[in-house]
Amino acid sequence: MSETHAAISSVMPTYSRFPISIAKGEGSYVWDADGKQYLDYTAGIATCNLGHAPATVKEAVKEQLDTLWHCSNLYRIPVQEQLAELLTAHTFADQVFFANSGAEANEAAIKLARSYAQKVKGTTGFEVVTFSQSFHGRTLATLAATGQEKIQKYFAPLTKGFRHLPYNDMEALDELIGPDTCGVLLELVQGEGGVIPADPAWVKEVERLCKEHDVLFMLDEVQTGVGRTGTLYAYEQYELEPDVLTTAKGLASGIPIGAMLATGKAAAAFEAGSHGSTFGGNPVAAAAGKSTLEVITNPQFLIEVQETSDYFRSELENLAAASSAFTDVRGKGLLLGLGTTGKAIDLVNQARDLGLLVLVAGEHVLRILPPLNTNKAEVDFCIETLKQIAGE
């Protein structure tokens, strides 16, 4: 290896990385390679919902590692079936397909929608409708589904079969269902797109039109799921009845997993050979998911998430009202956005220097994603740090 090459990371530069190396994580905190401590209010981008290395999940993973690491989905995997049973017991769904990520779960949903139209309904439907500023993944299909041109740059021609409409625009729903439409896919809070919640009346009308025309009503809850918005999944707060829901991120406390949940009617569009995954629902990932869900589905846990969210949001609203650096508070539960008058990335960098990790959601929005079991003292530290960088 040449000296020039040695100075360059062997990891492809596909990420705009912050100038710290994370070496350790525990609870709501991480430490860099130099030993500096940070309050991690990114939670691995809404993934470490129980904080870093939660003890119950760690023990479940250790036990599984002593038993079976991997076989394949050609065999029944008991812990995978237990996780599926937990998901169906606590949601609308009748069946689950396991993948490795949110993008893969969305790919499965797109395939299911096409198969439902063509196999079950006997039509030629292939088009999935999504919305502006959405984010559904970075595979070629989910990239085309995503409603952000900046994500799609240099990947032309985009995969066909996707149409984008304005988000939260009631008038645009006249164009929702076309002759080739097989499904509609949307986020109930657009995380990457600015932490924008769906308008309840608008999303109910989307649901109504999907049911009326028998196209699959599909919810991308990759970021909003697993307690992040204060209920297990955000659709519960909107009183919706989806046909399909995708989930990942917080499902296994940082162990890679994704899942597509579906009603029996929708799931009938898949049969043996329709779809598959070598690693999807792997025993270790399934054990982590089962342990994570057992904690988060405890009603008292979700009550405490809602209480923390109410307190955090109130403090952020007070901050926004008092500071010229901030504009508004948005989001649901502990998926929070704080509008900024200046560039959000500048505030992210200042916060990091003071020991607080937060993210951006566009040029003028801070995205704040604490572990769901964060405490009042940690919230207060976050608020005080934001006051400090705002010059208050």
N, C-alpha and C positions, 0 to 999 in steps of 0.2 A: 504494500500500500504506500503510495507516494505521500510526502509531507503535505502537499496541497490537498489530496483527497482526505487525509486523516483529519484535516481541519474542518471538513464538511461532514455533517451527519449522514449516515447511510440510510436514514429514514427519508422517504420522499417528502419534499417541502409542500405538502398539500394543506398545511395548517399555518395560520398566522399565530405563531406561538408567543405567549407572554414570556418574559425573560427570567423565569424561575423554573427549577426542576423539583417536582413534587416527589418526596421520598417516603412519606409516611402519612397515614390518615387514621384518625380515631374520633368517633362521635362527630361533632360539628366542626372539627379542626383538621387541618393538614399542616405538615411541616416541610419546608424545602430542604434541599441538600445541604444548606448551610445551617440548618437547625432553626430557622425563623418560623414562628407559628402564625397561621392565618385562620381567621374565621371563614369557613368555606360556605358561602351563600350562593354557590353555583350547584352544589350537590352533584357534581359530575354531569351537569346539564340535566337536572331533574331526574337523576338516576339513583343516587344514594339517599333514598327517601327515609331510611332509618339511620342515616349518618354513615360514617365510614366504619367498616368492620363490625357491624352489630353482633353482639355475642351469640344470640340465638341462631342467627343465620350461619355464623362461623361454625358453630357446633354441628348444625345440620350438614354443612358442606364437608366437614371433617369426617363425619360418620359415613357419608356417601363415598368419600374417597377411600375409605377402608373397605367398602363393599363392592362397588362397580363404578368405574369411570365412564365407560362408553360401551355400547354394543351397536345397535342400529335400529332404525324404525321398521325393520323387517320382523321384529319381535315386540311383544308387549312389554312396556317398561312400567313397573308398578308405581314408582314415584311420579312419573309423568301423568299417569292416569289419575293419581290423587290430586295433582295440581289442576288438571282439567276439571275434576269434580268440584274443587273449591271455586274455580272461576264460574262454572255454570250454576253452582248453588247460590252465588252472590250476584249474579247478573241476569240479564234477559236471555242469555245464550243457552243453546242445547248442546252444541259441540264446539270443539276447539282444534285449530291446526297450529302446531308449534313451529316457529322459525328461530332465527338467530338475532334479529334486529327489527326495528320499526320499519325500515325500508322493505325488508323481506315480508313482513306482515302485510304491508300495503300492496306489494306485488301479488301476494296471495289473494287479497281482496279484489284487486283488479281482474285477476284471472277468474275468480269465482263469479263476479258480475257478468263477465262475457259468457261463461259457461251456463249461468242461470238463464240468460237471454236466449242462447242458442240451443242448449240441450233441454232445458225444462220448458221454456216458453215456445220453442220452435221458431224463433225469429232470427234475423241476421244482426241483432244489436251488438255493438262493440264499443260504443262511445261512453266514456266516463266524464261527467261534468265535475269540475273543481272550481276554485275561486281565487280571485286576485289576492296576492300577498300570502297565499298558502305555502306550506312547506310539507312535502310528503316523502322526501328521501332523495338519494343521489344515484340510484341505479338509472338506467336509461328510461325505463317506464315511469318510475316515480319522479324523475327529473322533469319529464314531460307533463306529469300531473301537477307539479309545483307551479304556482302562479307568480313566479318571480324571475324576470328576465336575467338578472345578474347571476342567478344560479345556473342558467342554461347557456351562458356565453361560451362559445367555442365548441359546442356539442351538437351542432346542426349536422344533418337534419334531425329534428326531434322525432321521437316515436309518435306515430299517428294514433288517433283514437281518444284525444283529450280536448276538452273545450272549457275555457275559463270564463266565469261570469263575475261581476263585482260582488264583493262580500257585503252582507247586511243591506243589500239593495232590493227592496220589495218589488219595484217596477221591473227589474231585470228578470224576475222569476217567470215572466211571460215566455222567456226563451229557455227555461230550464229543461224541459223535456222535448227532444226532437225525435224524428223517426228512427234514429240509430242508437238512442240513449239506452244504456243497460244499467247504469248506476250513477249515483251522486256521492261524492266523497268530500267531507269537510271536517275542519277542526272546530271544536266548540270554544276554544280560545286559541287564537293564532299566536303561538309563542314566538317563532322566528319572525313573524310578520309584524310585530309591534305590541304583543300582549293585548290583543283585541278580542274581547268576548263576543260571541254571537248574540245578536238581538233575539230575545225569546220569541217574539211574534214572527220574525223572519224565518227562524229555523223550524218553527212549527209548520209554517206554510211550505217550506221545502219538504218536510216529512209528509205532509198531506198530499202534495203533488206526486211524490214518489209512490205512495200507497195507491193513489188513484190510478196511476199508469203502470203499476207493478214493475217498477225498476228498483233495484236495491238501494236502500237508504243506508249509507255507510259512514261511520264516524271514525276519524283518525284521532284516537286518544293516546297516542304514543307519549306525548308530553303531559297531557292533562290527567292521565290515569293513575291508578294505584294510590288514591288518597290525596293527590297533589292539589285538587281544588276543594277539598273538604268533605267530599263523598268519595266512595271507592272509584267511581267513574263520573265524569261531569254530566253525562246524559241524564242521570238521576235528578239533578237540579232543574233540568229543563222539562222533565216529565215526558221524555221521548221514548219511542219503541224502535230502536234501530234493527235492521236486518243483519248488519255486520258491524263489528267494532275491532279496531286494531290497537294493540297495546305492546309495550316493550319497556325501555328505560327503567323505571322504578320497580319492575316486576320481580327482579331477582337480586336487588341490592348491589348491582354492579357486575354480576355474572351475566355474560351475554345471553339474552333470550328475547324472543318476540312471539306474539301470538295473534291469531285471527280468530275472533269469536263470532259465531253465527247462529241464527235460528235453525231449527231443523229443516224448514222449508228452503232456506238459502243453501244450507250445507248439502242438500240433496243434489246440487249441481256438481259436486265432486264425487268421484268414485276411485277405486284403487287404480293408481297410475296417473290420476289427474294432476297431482302435484306431489312434491316430496322435498326432503331435506336430510342430508346425512347427519348433521349435528342438531337439528331442531328438536327441542325437548330432551336434549342430552340429560342423562341421570343427574349429573352434578348441577347443571343449570336448573333442572326441575326441582331438585331438593332445595336449592336456594330460593326458588320462586315459592314453593310450598311454605317454607318457613317465614318468608317475608309476608305473604298473604295472611297467614295465621295471626300475625301481629296486627296488620293494618285493618283486617276485617273485624277486629274487636270494636264494638260500638263506642266504648269509652275512649279508645285511641282517636277515632274520628271526631268525637266531641271535643277533645283537647286540641286537635288540629284546627277546628273551627274557632275555638277560643283564642288560640295563638294568632290565627289569621285576623280576627276582628281587632285584636290589640295592635298588631303590626300595621294593619291598614290605617287605623286611626292615627297612629304615630306618624306614618308617612303622609297622610293628608294634612296633619298639623304642620309638618315640615314643608310640604309643597305650598301651603297657604302663607307661610312666613318667609319663604326664601325666594329670591329672584332667580336662583339657579334651577329651580324645579317648577314644573307646570301642573301636572295632574298625576293621579294614581289610577291604575287600571289593572284588570286581571281578576282572577278568582282564587280563593283559598290562599295557598302559599306559592302560587304562580303569579308574581306581582311585577308590574311595570311602573316605573317612575319617569315621567316625561322630563326632559332637560331642555334648557334654553340654549346651552352650548353643546358641543360634541360629546356624546355620551362616553366615547372611548377615552377621552381625556380624564373624565371622572373615574372610570374604571381603573386607570393607571394610578391615579392619586390614591384611590382607596386601597389598592394593593400595597402601595408603599406604607400605608398605615395599618396593614394587617387584616384587611377585609377583601375577600374575593367576590365580585359580582360580575355580571355579563352585560352585553348590549343586546338590544332587539331592534335593530335599525339605527340610524344616525343620531336620533334624539330620544332614545328610550333606554333607561337602565333596566335590566331584567334581574330580578332577585328571586332566587330559588333555594331557600334554606332547607335543611333536612326537616322532615315533618315533625320530628320530636325535639326540635330546637326549644330553648327555654327563654323566659323573659329577659334574663340578664344578657343573653346573646343578642336578642332583638335590640335591646337598649344600646349595646355596643355598636351595632350596625347603624342605628339612628344617630348616635353621637358622632360616628365617623363620617356619615353623610353630611351632618351639620358642619363638621370641621372642613371638609373639602369644598363645601359651598361658601365657606367664609363666614358662617353664622356664629 
